[in-house]
Amino acid sequence: MANPDTYDVVIVGFGIAGVTAALEAAQAGAKVLVLDRGYGGGASGLSGGVVYAGGGTAHQRAAGIEDTPEEMFRYLKQEIAAVVSDETLRRFCETSAASLAWLESKGAKFSGPLCPYKTSYPCDKWYLYYSGNEKAWPFSQYARPAPRGHRMVAKGLSSGHDLLAALMKSAEAEGIEFRPLSRVSRLLFDDKGRVTGVSYRGVELTGTVGRRHKQLTTWGGKFGNWFPRLGKQLTHRADVLWDSRSAESEVHGKSVIMAAGGFVFNPEMHAQYAFGAFKDIRPLGTVGDDGTGIHLGESAGGVRDHMDRMTAWRFLTPPSKLVEGVAVGMSGRRIANEDLYGATFTEIFIREHEARGWLILDSQQWAVARSQIIDQTEAFQRAQAYYLFSKGHVKAATLDELASKTEVGLAELRATLDAYNAGIKSGEGDPHHKAAEVCSLVEEAPYYAINIAIKNSPLYPCSGLTLGGLRVNEDTGELLDDKGNSIPGIYAAGRSAVGVCSNNYISGLSLADGVFSGRRAGRHAAMAAEAESSPGLATSS
């Protein structure tokens, strides 16, 4: 009789990569077990629920948007900088629309209409938007711009939560076994060195203790991204409950998939790889993003890569009018065209300006931006906007006074604004190529300056996450060793793996890559398990 704790596929982590891997494997006939240190959802469940998809999705077509896989490929090729092969990127783009439809078949819900203004995250009446650099120079020179940010239909910041809840519900309906509160500590190997399962410490908390633990975990995760000290305290109290009742167990599987997130919540690893102001970003994710998946993969011979790649966001919108201002470093020199995606702008800001600078606006821009707050923001964005318009700025009657208050170099500031205004007046356009539709003159006193320095405050944080992970076979999702050979029986997906979004980040690409890499690993792991049960079957994809 078969051991009941033996599975075809064991998955570590139940975020977007883990749940899609589980669904794909189960659909292929595999017996699947998922272990998660929390209650499932991971960082994906705390996200904005945006999936980057294009090439002609149903919602693009409904909004009258023309897009093709080739245009999507040409754009993303500029973003990813060859972090994956052209063949893999093409496959990602060519399957994108079908992948979004697959998510909808599992309970996800996406829609339009197209958001009519530039924003870092659309409010509830808009669910399709330009979520990256598609319309910004120089990216707009390589491909026809198209909106590809598909936000899960939900209220406020529950989009990520609702997306993962829908997928987890589908996983339950598929008969996928899920064991929450299970922390994997090591991989199990046979005498030939092949992975055969995992050892983990788990617990089943019920009654008052269970409700208390879930409450502490939930609030610890939510507060952890905005009020780290409070989040850490709540999480610690939950850990004390878990630790007092948990016990060691083992489970065996023909294949193991690491889908345990990144390492932004591992202070030592973060400090080791971060440079400049990336050391000061506010970690975005969950305490599970502590590098466990990467370390486990390395124990099987896997190799980490792109670990120094991180992302952080100093978004200048919403309100959308703010992007019409001019962002300068402390010298007064222009940082970049302000319509760049927040992560792209921030990397230039950190590398070239030591993450210190100001967004300069005139009275007309300021007044319009203030009037946009109610219609263009959700709750967390609204709190940030009110902070910026009340205490997070300085005001001056002249540019001389503004330079004095901000300690920005006056001569360079004047030259920067003169060049910007002259380009608009002459019709030649912004010298830094900001799109004409988001350009307006900065010349009507009084002047305003928002401090955009990378420093963390509860109402104006600069959050970020890690992008590197384990090298994988781009056809199968199997880990690669230091010689580039596939390691049978062990896979990585999502933030635990190097993937499409491991060089640069734009909104929605992380979830989209989680789906792409999760399904790839789940599909191949199921095929490998079937081949092991029936020798002679091919496992190549």
N, C-alpha and C positions, 0 to 999 in steps of 0.2 A: 504493500500500500504506500502511495506517495506521501511524503512528508507534507503536512498542511502548511508549513512555513517555507515551502519551496515554490518559487514563482518563475515565470518566464522572464519577466522584466521587473526590476526593482528601481524605483525612481526616488532620488533624494531631492526634495523641494517641490512645493506645490504652488508656485507662481505661474506666470503665463507659459514659460517653457515646460515646466513640469506637467501642468494639466494638459497641454496640447500633445506632449509626448505620450502621456497616459491614454488619451483618447485615440490617438493614431495607432498605438500598439494594441489596444483592446479591440479596435475595429478590425485589426488584422488577425484576431483570434488569440492573442496572447493573454495569459493570466498575469494581471498587473497589480503590484503593490506600490503605494506612494507613502513615503515617510516625510514628515515635515516637523520642524522644531516648534512651530506655532500651530495655528488653526487653519493654515492654508491662505493663499492669496499673495503672501510675500510683499515685496516692494511694488509689484504690479497692482496689487489691491489697494495700495495707497496712492497710486498714480492718477493722472488725469484721465486715464482710459482712452488715450488717443492711439490709434493704429495707423501707421503710414502705409497707404495703399494707393495704387494708381494703375495706369495702363488701360483705363476705361472701366472703372467700377460702375455698378448700377447707380450709385449716388452721384458720381461725377456726371454721368449721362443725363440723369434727371435734372441736374443743375445747368445743363447745356454746356458742360466742359468737355472739350476734346483733349484726349490724352492717349498715348500709346506706350507700350512697354519700351520702345526704343527711346522715346523722349525721357521717360523715367530713368532709363539706364544712363543716358547721356548726362543727366543732371546728377544722379547719385555717384557716378564715376568721379566727379569733381569733389564730392564730399568724402568719399571713403578712402581715397589715396591708395588704392591697390591693397587694402588690408585683406581682401579676398580676391580671388581670380575673376577675370571678366566673365568666364563661364558661369561661375556661381552667382555673380551679380545679375547676369542676364536671366538666370533661372529664377532668382528672387523677383525680378521685375515681371517676367512672363507669367509667373504663377500668382502675382499679387492680387489681382481682382478675384480670382478663384479662391484664394486663401481667405479674403474678407468674406466672401459668400459662405465658405466653409464655417467660419466663426458664427455667422448668422444662423446656419443650420444647427449650431450647438447652443443657441439661445441668446447670442449677442444681438444687439440692435443698433444699427447705424442709420443715419439719415442726412438730409440737408436741412435747411437751405444753406447756401454759401454765405459765410460771414463777409459783410461788405467793407470792413475796415481792418487795418493791421492790428493784430493782437498776439499776445503770447499764449492766450487760452481763451476760446470763445465762451461767452455767457450762454445761458440755457436755450435761447431761441435759435442759436446757430450751432450746427454740428459738423460742418465741412469748412475747412479753412486752409490758408497757406501757412503750413506749420514749420517751414524751414526757410531756406535762402532762395527759393525758386524765382522770386521777382527781383532779387537784389543783385547788384553788380559785384563780382564778375560772373556769378553763376548764371545769370539770365542770358549771358552771351553764348552759352553752350547748349541750351535746350529751351524749347518753348515752355514758359511757366505754366504750371497747373497746380491747383490746390489738391493736396493728397493727405491732409490731416483729417482722419475720420474719427470723430469723438463718439464714444458709446453714449447712446441716448439715456440720460439720467439727470437728476437734479443736482446742481452744484458740484461739489467735489466728490460725489459718490460714484462718478462714472467708472473709475478703476475698480472700486469695490463691487459695483453691480456687474461689470464685465466678468470678473473672476468668479463671482457668485453664480452667474449663469453657466459658466463653463464647468465649475465644480459640480453643479447640479446635474449636468449632462454626464459627467464622469460617474457620478453615483448611479445614474440610470443605466449606464453601461456595465455596472457590476464591478467597477474598479474599487479595490479595497484601499481605504485611506486611514492611516494611523497618525493622528496629530500628536503634538507634544513628544515627538520622537527625535532625539538628537544623535545623529550618526557620528561615531568616534573613529571607526577604522573600517577598512575593507577586509574581506576574507579572501584567501587565496588557496588554490589546491597545490599539490606538490610540484606542479609544472609552472607555477607562478601566474596562473590565470585567475582572474577575479571570479569568485563564486558566491558573493553576497556581502552583507555588511553586519557589523556589530553596532548596536545602538542602545541608548538608555531611554526608556519610555515610561509612560504612566497614563493611567486612565483616571481622570479627576471627575468626580460626580458630586451631586448635592451642593451644599453651601460652599464647600471648598472649591469645587469646579466652577461655580458661578463667579466666585471671588477671583479666581485665577484668570478666567476669561476677561473679566472686567478690567483687571490690572493690566493684562497683556494688550487689550484693545486700546486703552487710554495711553499706555506707555508707548505704543507704536505711533499713535496720532501726535502726542506731545513731543515725541522724540525728534521729529523733524523741525519743530518750530520753537520748542522750549526744551532743549536737550537735557538740562539738569533735572527738570521735573520728570521728563520721560525716562531718564536713567533710574531715578528713584522708584518709579512705579514698576519698571521692568525688573529691578532688583528684588522687589517684594514678591513679584510673581515667580521669580527664579527660586526664591527661598521655599515657596510652597511646592514647586515642582521637584526641587532637589530632595526634599524630605520624604517624598513618596515614590520616586522613580526607581527603576531597576534595570539591570543589564539584560539584553536579549540579543539573539542572532536570527537573521533571516537569510535564506539562500535564494539566489537567482541566477539564471543563465546569463543575464546581462544586467549591468547597473548603469543608470544614467544620472550624471551629476547635473542638477538644475537648481543649485543652492545659492545662486546670486553672486554678487561681486565681493569687494573687500573694503568698501568705504567705511564700515563700522569696525575695522580692525586698526586701531591707532598706530601700531608698530608698522604694519604694511603700508598704511597710508603715508606715514612720515617717511618711509624708506623710498617711495616712488614719487611723491609729489614734489613739485618745484614751485618757488615763488608763492604767490597768493593762493595757489591750489592747496597749500598746506592749511589755509585758514577757512576753506569753504565749510559750510554747514552740511554734514553728511545727510544725504537723502536716501531713504530706504528703510530697512528694518535692522534690528540687531542681528538678524540672520545673515546679513551681508558682511560677514566677518572673515571671508576667505576659506571657510571650511571646505567647500566644494573643490577649490583649487588645490588645497593641501592634500585632500583625499586622492584627487586625480594624480598628483605628483607621486604619491606612494605607490601607484601602479605603473610608474614610468613616464607619466605625462610631463609635458614641458610648458611652462608659463611664457607668455609673450605679450607685448604691447602694454606692459604693466604701468608704464609711465604715462599712458594716455588717460587723461581725466577730462571731465567737463564741468563747467560751472556757468550759471546764468545770471547776468546782470541785465534783465529785461528792461527796456525803456518804455514799453507799453504794457497794458493800457494805462491811461487813455491814449487813443491813437494820435492825437495832436502832438504829444510829447516827442514823437519821432521826428517832427519837423524842426526841433531844436538842433543845436550843434554841440557835440560832445568833444571836450578837450582834456588833455592831460595837464599836469601842473605847469608845464612850460607854456601852455596856451596853444600848443600844436594840436591839430585835429587828430582824433583817435582813429576813426574809420567812418565809412558811410553808415549812418545811424539805422538804416533800414535792414542791416544784416540781422540774421537770427541771433538771439541773445548769447548763445554759447560761442558762436563765431566771433562776435563783437568782443566778448569777454576774454577770449584767448589772446586776441591782439592787444587788448587793454592790459592784460597781465604781462605779456612778453615785452611789449614796447613802452609801457607807461607805468610800470611797477604798481599797477592796479589802483592808482590815485588819479582822480579827475572829477570833472563837473559837466553837467548837461546845462547848456546856456539857452535861455528862451527870452523872448521879449513879451511885452504886456499883452499883445493880441493873442499870441500862441498860448500864453498862460491862461487867459480868460476862457478861451475855447476848450482847452484841455480840462479845465475845472468843470465846465458845463457838461462834459462827456462822462463824468464819473458814474453817475447812476445807471446810464443805459449800457455802458461798456464793461462793467466789472461784476464779478462774483464776489462773495463775501470776503475771502482772503485778499483779493485784489483791491477791494474797496477800502479795507482797513489800511493797506499799504498806501493807496492813493491819498487818503485823508491825512496820513502821517506826512507824506511828501509835501502836501499843500498847506500843512500847518506848521510843522517843526523841521521837516527835512530839507529845507532850502534856505537860501539867503536872498535878500532883495536889495537892490541899489538903484539910485536915481541915474547914475552914469556908469559907463563901462570902467572908468578909472576907479570908482568906488567899489564896483563889483570885483575887480581884480584885487583890490586891497583886502576885501573881506574874505576872498577865497584863496588868496596867496598864489594866484595864477599869474604867469608872466604877462604883463599888460601889452607890450609891443607885439608879441606873438599872437595874443588873443585878438588884438585889433586886426592884424594881418589875416588871421583865419576867418574872422567874420566878414571882413571886407571882400575877400576872395569869394566867399560863399554868396554874399549878397550880389556881387558883381556878376557872377555866373548866372544867377536867376534873372537879374534885370536885363542882361545882354541876350538872353535866350540860349546861350551856350550850355547852360546847365551847371549843376554842382561840380566843382573840380574833383570831388571824391565820388562822383557818379551816383549819388543818391537819386532814386527814381523821382521824376518831376512831380508826380502826383503827391509826394510827401515832402515837397520842398516849399518853404515860405520864408520871406525875409525876416531877419532878426535885426530890427533897427528902431523899434518903438519903445522908448523908456516908459516906465521903469523896467529894469532887467531882473531876471530871476536865474538862480543857479541851484541845481539839485546835486547834492554830493553823491556821486555814484561809486565811491571807493569801495573796494572789496573788504568790508568789515561787517561783522554780523551783529544785527540788532533784531529783536523779535518782529518788528514791523517792516524792516527792510533788509531781510537776510540775503545772502548770496549762497544758494544751495548748489550742491553738485554731487557727482558720483564717479565711480571708477569704470573704465571701459575695457581693460585688459582681462585676460583669462588664459585658459588652456588651449593649446593648438589642437585642432581637430581635422580629420579627413573631411574635406568639403563635400564629398559625395555621400558619406555615411554618418558623419557625426562622431565616429570613433576617435579616441585620443590618439595623438601621434607621439612617438618617442623622440629622443634627441637625434635620431638618424632619419626622421620623417616617415617611419613605418607605422602603420596602424596597429593599435593594441587591441586585440579581440576581447570582447566582453565588457568594455568600459567606454562610456560615451560622456560627452558634455554638451550642454545647450544653454541658451540664454546668457546671462552675465557671467556664468562660470566658464564660458568658452570665448575664443576669439571668433568674431562674426562680422556681419555687415556694419554694425555700429561701433566697432572697436577703435576706429580712428577719430571719428567726429560724431557729434550728437546733434540730431534735430528732433523736434517733438514727434513722437509716434514711431520713430525708427527702432527704439529699444523693444517695444512690444511686438512690432512687426517681425523683428529678427528673432525674438523669443518664440513666436509662432512658427516661423520658417525653420529654425534650428531644432525646436522641440519636436515638430512633426517628423523631420528628417531622422532624428535619433530614434524616436519611437517606432517609426516604420522599419528601419533597418534592424533594430534590436529584436523586434517581433519576427522578422525574417530569419535572423540568426538563430533564435530560439527554435523556430520550426525546423531549420536545417539540422540543428543539433539533435532534435527528436527524430528526424528522418534524414539520416546521412545521405549525401548525394545531391541534396537541394542546393541551388546556388544562393549566395547571400549578397552578391554585388548588386548595387542599385543601378 
